[in-house]
């Protein structure tokens, strides 16, 4: 059983000779004292210094307040760092160059301030990249809240006029394009205007050729396209398996929930194994029956599939009426979890109280059915429907923290998931919750707590 460390508290009676700031630490007598600044005290009689911090010549600087930072690996394995600052009412995402001497700025949507500072949370994205969540508050009515998916792209939006991508193929070509300087690995490719997501750039061959990570979801033929450095979250429909005859229009499902999940005319049906477009939905009869506009391009026999709406919303704001996830995210049990969507209509706290999780077959799919979707209500025993304030994975559980209570989710799949309350105190902020060894440490209202996978207790008691 892991042992929970305790913070060691030492009290001194005083130092008759006062403060000595002139001599090095090893020459200070026992009757003298010295300021401990930028040090880590973790063993009796030992301190480790992290500073004094000094500016490195040539490294990019920031004049506006920094509210957060994150890093990820690009599809080619390069470390990419992004720093977030507030300038006036704008939130700026600055992606640093490889040598840290320059930055590329991207202005994110929303109205922001540093009075108070926004809540910033970032987490690894299962399958590659990171999620970046920022909110003006963690209650039910934040004025701005965003969830950004970032794969390490650097350059700004690029909209070339002559690009060709074949549906089901990874290869993209251009005419008169400048892919090597205007596109990054990790860039998100869309059709003109950003309406349809095509794929993520895996590598760039030349100014007129690049390769996607997965086969293109949508075709463009010698026409305009758009490349974005980041994108917002949008849901795929993936539940059960689907069947349809070659050239047939009658689509049937097993363990599907098409009606409940909002599948409608215009949804496109893909075979999951190769992203091949099977057809487009014209009508949905029930949870297990739908009709295609034209004959299926390929037969499905109880195959894994996914569907994408006719006009998916790729914006990063989570406050509108489009189906979105909350700004908090974490990876656990090979799934992506999301919490705290503070939409304005959610006065009861229904959405800020829910913990959503992705499909194990498709990490971009979440069942958003209102009654029995892929979510777990985190019910407070003290105050009804208080918002989830933070998520953090431990080695055997997912920590779910509210303001006055802390919970842990156990289990490795949705059939096993069980939520247990582990502490009668919560966290002050998502930014006070950090991983520690195989557990989690955080600042609560009554002290500093540690979850070691077995029990949660105060480390400063």
C-alpha positions in Angstrom: 0.0 0.0 0.0 1.4 3.4 -0.9 2.4 5.6 2.0 1.1 9.1 2.1 3.9 11.6 2.8 3.3 14.3 5.4 4.6 17.9 5.2 7.2 18.3 7.9 6.6 21.5 9.9 9.5 23.0 11.8 9.3 26.0 14.3 12.4 28.0 15.2 12.6 29.9 18.5 14.6 32.8 16.9 18.0 33.8 15.7 19.9 36.2 18.0 22.4 37.3 15.3 19.6 38.1 12.9 19.6 37.7 9.1 22.7 36.9 7.1 22.3 37.5 3.4 25.9 38.2 2.6 27.5 34.7 3.2 26.9 31.5 1.2 24.5 29.1 2.8 27.1 26.7 4.1 28.9 29.5 6.1 25.8 30.7 8.0 26.0 29.9 11.7 23.2 28.3 13.7 22.6 31.6 15.4 21.9 33.3 12.1 19.0 33.0 9.6 18.7 33.3 5.8 15.7 33.8 3.5 14.6 30.7 1.7 13.5 31.8 -1.7 12.8 29.7 -4.8 13.8 26.5 -2.9 12.3 23.1 -2.5 12.5 21.8 1.0 11.8 18.1 1.0 14.4 16.5 3.3 15.7 17.5 6.7 18.8 19.7 6.4 18.6 19.8 2.6 17.2 22.4 0.2 17.3 22.5 -3.6 17.2 25.8 -5.4 15.4 26.4 -8.7 16.8 29.8 -9.2 17.5 32.6 -9.2 15.8 32.5 -12.6 17.6 34.5 -15.2 16.5 35.6 -18.7 18.1 33.7 -21.5 19.4 35.9 -24.2 17.5 35.7 -27.5 14.5 33.8 -26.1 11.1 35.4 -26.9 9.6 37.5 -24.1 6.0 38.5 -23.2 4.8 41.9 -22.2 1.2 40.8 -21.3 0.2 38.7 -18.3 0.7 34.9 -18.8 -2.3 32.9 -17.8 -1.1 29.4 -18.8 1.2 27.3 -20.9 1.2 23.8 -22.5 3.3 21.6 -24.7 2.7 18.6 -27.0 4.5 16.5 -29.7 3.7 17.3 -33.3 2.9 14.3 -35.6 6.6 14.3 -36.5 7.7 14.1 -32.9 8.9 17.7 -32.3 8.2 19.4 -29.0 5.9 22.3 -29.4 5.2 24.9 -26.7 2.3 27.3 -26.5 2.0 30.2 -24.0 -1.3 32.0 -23.3 -1.5 35.7 -22.4 -4.3 38.2 -22.0 -4.0 41.5 -24.0 -6.8 43.8 -23.2 -9.9 41.6 -23.6 -8.2 39.1 -26.0 -6.7 35.7 -25.2 -3.6 35.1 -27.2 -2.1 31.7 -27.9 1.6 32.1 -28.8 3.3 29.1 -30.3 7.1 29.2 -29.9 9.5 28.3 -32.6 11.8 25.3 -32.1 14.7 27.5 -30.9 12.3 29.6 -28.7 13.5 32.9 -30.4 10.2 33.7 -32.1 6.5 33.2 -31.6 3.4 33.0 -33.8 0.3 34.6 -32.2 -3.3 33.3 -32.5 -6.2 35.3 -31.1 -8.8 33.0 -29.5 -12.5 33.8 -29.3 -14.1 35.2 -26.2 -13.8 38.2 -23.9 -11.1 37.9 -21.3 -9.5 39.7 -18.4 -6.9 39.2 -15.6 -9.2 40.7 -13.0 -9.7 37.9 -12.0 -7.4 35.6 -14.1 -9.3 33.0 -16.2 -9.2 29.3 -15.2 -6.7 27.5 -17.4 -6.5 23.7 -17.7 -4.7 21.5 -20.2 -4.5 17.7 -20.6 -3.0 15.2 -23.0 -5.4 14.2 -25.7 -5.7 10.5 -26.2 -4.5 9.7 -29.7 -2.1 12.7 -29.8 -2.0 16.4 -29.0 -3.5 18.2 -26.0 -6.8 19.8 -24.9 -6.7 23.4 -23.7 -9.6 24.6 -21.6 -10.1 28.2 -20.5 -13.0 29.7 -18.7 -13.9 32.9 -16.9 -15.4 30.8 -14.2 -16.3 27.3 -13.2 -20.0 27.9 -12.3 -23.0 27.7 -14.6 -22.7 31.2 -16.2 -19.2 32.0 -17.3 -19.0 34.8 -19.8 -16.4 33.0 -21.9 -15.4 29.4 -22.1 -13.4 27.5 -24.7 -12.1 24.0 -25.4 -9.2 23.9 -28.0 -7.7 20.8 -29.6 -4.1 21.4 -30.6 -1.7 19.0 -32.3 1.3 21.2 -32.3 0.8 23.3 -35.4 2.5 26.7 -35.5 1.5 28.8 -38.5 -1.7 30.8 -38.8 -4.8 30.1 -40.8 -4.0 29.4 -44.5 -6.6 29.3 -47.3 -5.1 28.2 -50.6 -7.3 28.3 -53.7 -6.4 25.1 -55.6 -6.2 22.0 -53.5 -7.2 18.4 -54.3 -8.0 15.6 -51.8 -9.6 12.3 -52.6 -12.1 10.9 -50.0 -10.5 7.8 -48.5 -6.9 8.8 -49.4 -4.2 10.4 -47.3 -2.5 12.3 -50.1 -3.3 16.0 -50.8 -2.0 18.0 -53.7 -2.0 21.7 -54.5 -1.4 24.0 -57.4 0.3 27.3 -56.6 0.4 26.5 -53.0 3.1 27.1 -50.3 2.6 24.1 -48.0 6.2 24.1 -46.7 5.9 27.6 -45.2 2.1 28.1 -44.8 1.1 24.7 -43.3 2.5 22.9 -40.2 2.4 19.2 -39.3 -0.5 19.1 -36.9 -2.6 21.6 -38.9 -6.3 20.8 -39.3 -7.5 20.7 -42.9 -11.0 21.8 -43.8 -13.0 22.5 -46.9 -13.4 26.2 -48.0 -14.7 28.3 -45.2 -13.9 25.6 -42.6 -17.3 23.8 -43.0 -16.1 20.2 -43.3 -13.1 18.6 -41.5 -10.9 16.7 -43.9 -8.0 15.6 -41.7 -4.8 16.4 -39.7 -1.5 17.0 -41.5 1.0 14.3 -40.7 3.9 15.4 -43.0 4.6 17.9 -45.7 6.4 16.7 -48.8 6.7 19.9 -50.8 5.0 23.2 -51.5 2.4 21.2 -53.5 2.1 17.9 -51.6 1.3 16.8 -48.1 0.1 13.7 -46.3 -2.7 13.4 -43.8 -2.7 11.1 -40.7 -5.8 9.3 -41.7 -7.7 9.0 -45.1 -9.5 12.2 -46.0 -13.1 12.4 -44.7 -14.2 14.8 -47.4 -13.1 15.4 -51.0 -12.1 18.6 -52.6 -11.2 18.9 -56.3 -8.9 21.7 -57.5 -10.8 24.1 -55.2 -10.3 26.2 -52.1 -9.4 24.7 -48.7 -8.5 25.9 -45.3 -5.8 24.9 -42.8 -6.1 25.9 -39.1 -3.6 25.6 -36.3 -6.2 24.3 -33.9 -9.9 23.3 -33.8 -12.8 23.0 -31.5 -14.5 19.7 -30.4 -17.4 18.3 -32.3 -19.2 15.0 -31.7 -19.1 11.9 -33.9 -21.9 9.4 -33.6 -20.6 5.9 -32.9 -22.6 3.4 -31.0 -23.1 -0.3 -31.9 -22.5 -1.7 -35.4 -24.2 -1.0 -38.8 -25.3 -3.0 -41.8 -26.2 -2.1 -45.4 -26.1 -3.9 -48.7 -23.8 -2.8 -51.5 -25.8 -0.2 -53.5 -28.6 -0.5 -51.0 -30.3 2.3 -49.1 -31.8 0.5 -46.1 -29.4 0.9 -43.1 -29.9 -1.2 -40.0 -28.1 -1.1 -36.7 -27.4 -3.3 -33.7 -27.2 -1.6 -30.3 -27.4 1.7 -32.1 -29.2 4.9 -30.8 -29.5 6.9 -34.0 -32.8 8.6 -33.1 -31.7 9.4 -29.5 -28.3 10.7 -30.7 -29.9 13.2 -33.1 -28.9 11.6 -36.4 -30.8 13.4 -39.1 -30.9 14.1 -42.8 -27.4 15.1 -44.0 -25.4 13.0 -41.6 -22.6 11.1 -43.4 -21.9 7.5 -42.7 -18.3 6.2 -42.8 -16.7 2.8 -42.4 -14.5 3.1 -39.3 -11.7 0.8 -40.6 -10.6 3.0 -43.5 -12.7 6.3 -43.3 -14.5 5.3 -46.5 -17.7 7.3 -47.1 -20.6 4.8 -47.3 -23.4 7.3 -48.0 -25.5 10.1 -46.7 -28.5 9.8 -44.4 -31.9 11.0 -45.8 -34.1 9.9 -42.9 -34.1 8.1 -39.6 -36.9 5.8 -38.7 -35.8 4.7 -35.2 -32.7 4.0 -33.2 -31.9 1.0 -35.4 -33.2 2.0 -38.8 -32.3 4.7 -41.3 -32.3 5.4 -45.1 -29.5 6.6 -47.3 -29.9 9.1 -50.1 -28.4 6.9 -52.7 -27.0 3.3 -52.8 -24.2 2.5 -50.4 -20.7 2.8 -51.9 -19.7 -0.3 -49.9 -21.5 -3.0 -48.0 -21.4 -3.1 -44.2 -22.1 -6.3 -42.3 -22.3 -5.4 -38.6 -19.2 -3.2 -39.1 -17.9 -0.5 -36.9 -18.8 2.9 -38.3 -19.1 6.6 -37.4 -21.3 9.4 -38.5 -20.6 13.2 -38.9 -23.3 15.8 -39.1 -23.9 17.8 -42.3 -22.5 21.0 -40.7 -20.4 20.2 -37.7 -19.5 23.1 -35.5 -15.7 23.3 -35.2 -15.7 26.5 -33.2 -13.9 26.5 -29.8 -16.6 28.2 -27.7 -18.5 25.7 -25.5 -21.3 28.2 -24.6 -23.5 28.0 -27.6 -26.4 25.7 -28.5 -24.2 23.3 -30.6 -23.3 20.0 -28.9 -20.0 20.6 -27.1 -18.0 19.2 -24.2 -16.9 21.2 -21.1 -13.6 22.9 -20.8 -12.1 20.4 -18.3 -10.5 17.3 -19.7 -8.5 14.3 -18.7 -7.4 10.9 -20.0 -8.1 7.8 -18.0 -8.7 4.1 -18.8 -7.8 4.8 -22.5 -10.7 7.2 -22.8 -11.0 10.9 -22.8 -13.2 12.5 -20.1 -14.8 16.0 -20.2 -16.6 18.1 -17.5 -18.1 21.5 -16.7 -19.8 22.9 -19.8 -21.1 26.2 -18.4 -23.8 27.0 -21.0 -25.9 30.0 -20.1 -29.2 28.0 -20.1 -27.8 25.5 -17.5 -29.1 27.3 -14.4 -29.7 23.9 -12.7 -26.1 22.9 -13.1 -27.0 19.8 -15.1 -24.1 20.1 -17.5 -21.5 21.5 -15.1 -22.3 18.4 -12.9 -21.8 15.8 -15.6 -18.7 13.7 -16.4 -18.7 12.7 -20.1 -16.5 10.0 -21.6 -15.7 9.0 -25.2 -16.4 5.8 -27.0 -13.7 3.1 -26.7 -14.0 2.5 -30.4 -13.6 6.2 -31.4 -12.1 8.8 -29.0 -13.9 11.5 -31.0 -17.3 10.1 -30.3 -19.5 10.7 -27.3 -23.1 9.6 -26.9 -24.9 12.9 -26.0 -28.3 11.3 -25.4 -30.0 13.3 -22.7 -31.2 10.4 -20.6 -28.7 7.5 -21.0 -25.8 9.0 -22.9 -22.1 8.5 -22.1 -22.0 10.6 -18.9 -22.0 10.1 -15.2 -23.8 12.6 -12.9 -21.4 13.6 -10.1 -24.0 14.1 -7.4 -23.0 16.2 -4.4 -24.0 15.2 -1.0 -23.7 18.7 0.4 -25.1 21.0 -2.3 -27.1 19.9 -5.3 -25.5 19.9 -8.7 -22.4 21.9 -7.7 -20.0 22.2 -10.7 -17.0 20.0 -11.3 -14.0 22.1 -10.7 -11.1 19.8 -11.8 -10.2 16.4 -13.3 -6.9 14.6 -12.7 -6.0 11.0 -13.4 -4.2 8.8 -10.8 -2.7 5.4 -11.4 -5.9 3.6 -10.5 -8.7 6.2 -10.7 -9.8 9.5 -12.1 -10.0 12.3 -9.6 -13.2 14.5 -9.8 -13.0 17.6 -7.6 -15.7 20.0 -6.6 -15.5 23.0 -4.3 -16.4 21.1 -1.1 -16.1 17.4 -2.1 -13.7 15.1 -3.9 -14.7 11.9 -5.8 -12.8 9.1 -7.5 -13.9 7.2 -10.5 -12.8 3.5 -10.5 -13.0 0.9 -13.3 -11.5 0.4 -16.7 -14.7 0.6 -18.9 -18.2 2.0 -18.7 -19.6 -1.3 -17.5 -17.3 -1.2 -14.4 -17.3 2.6 -13.7 -18.1 3.4 -10.1 -17.8 6.8 -8.4 -16.8 7.0 -4.7 -16.6 10.0 -2.5 -13.2 10.2 -0.9 -13.0 13.5 0.8 -15.2 16.1 2.5 -13.2 18.9 1.0 -12.7 19.9 -2.6 -10.2 22.1 -4.5 -9.7 25.9 -4.7 -9.1 25.8 -8.4 -8.3 23.4 -11.2 -4.9 25.0 -11.4 -4.1 23.8 -7.8 -4.5 20.1 -8.7 -1.3 18.4 -9.9 -0.1 14.8 -10.3 2.2 13.6 -7.6 4.1 10.3 -8.0 1.3 7.8 -8.8 -1.4 10.0 -7.1 -2.7 13.5 -7.0 -2.0 16.5 -4.7 -4.2 19.6 -4.5 -5.1 22.6 -2.4 -8.4 22.5 -0.7 -10.3 24.9 1.5 -9.0 23.3 4.7 -5.4 22.3 3.7 -3.3 20.4 1.2 -4.5 16.9 0.3 -2.9 13.9 -1.3 -4.7 11.0 -3.0 -2.4 7.9 -3.1 -4.9 5.6 -4.8 -6.1 4.2 -1.4 -7.1 7.2 0.7 -7.2 11.0 0.6 -5.8 12.9 3.5 -4.2 16.2 4.4 -0.5 16.2 3.9 -0.1 19.3 6.1 -1.8 17.8 9.1 
